[in-house]
Amino acid sequence: QVQLVESGGGLVQAGGSLRLSCAASGLDFSMYEIDWFRQAPGKDRDFVAASPGGGNPVYVDSVKGRFTIARDNAKNIVYLQMNNLKPEDTAIYYCRARMIGRPLVNYWGQGTQVTVSS
């Protein structure tokens, strides 16, 4: 059974930092790209960052230079380090595992809340 568990969310003041974790189990981690998405209240779920299995990370423009995605293949964990947080970063953050070469095979975590106060 595939399971993705996000953690590390919380309440932080603008300018602060948080590190989110996405722990994966029940899958061959090396065969999956792990992505982060976020969903603010009343808005669609939007792409934030991707950690391809063997390529360079990809970021949405609004987080470039502030967020860093990193994989620990030995622990089956992907991190999202978020620095210089802004109130507009407030959202529920989700990780998604998408099989490389078979994009219709994907799994989602339950999400973790990030709230940035001004």
QUIVEN-V264629 format. One line per field, one symbol per residue. ss: DSSP state (H for helix, E for strand, L for the rest). phi: phi as a letter, one per 40 degrees, with the letter a starting at -180 (. if undefined). A space follows every 50 residues. Layout:
BEGIN
ss: ???
phi: ???
END
This chain:
BEGIN
ss: LLEEEEELLEEEELLLLEEEEEEEELLLHHHEEEEEEEELLLLLEEEEEE ELLLLLLEELHHHLLLEEEEEELLLLEEEEEELLLLHHHLEEEEEEEEEL LLLLLEEELLLEEEEEEL
phi: .cabbcahcibacdgcbabcbbcbagacdccbcbbbbabcdgbccbcbab bcdbbccbbcdcbdgbbbbabbccbfbbbbcbbfcbdcccacbbbbbbcc gbcccabbccgbcbbbcc
END
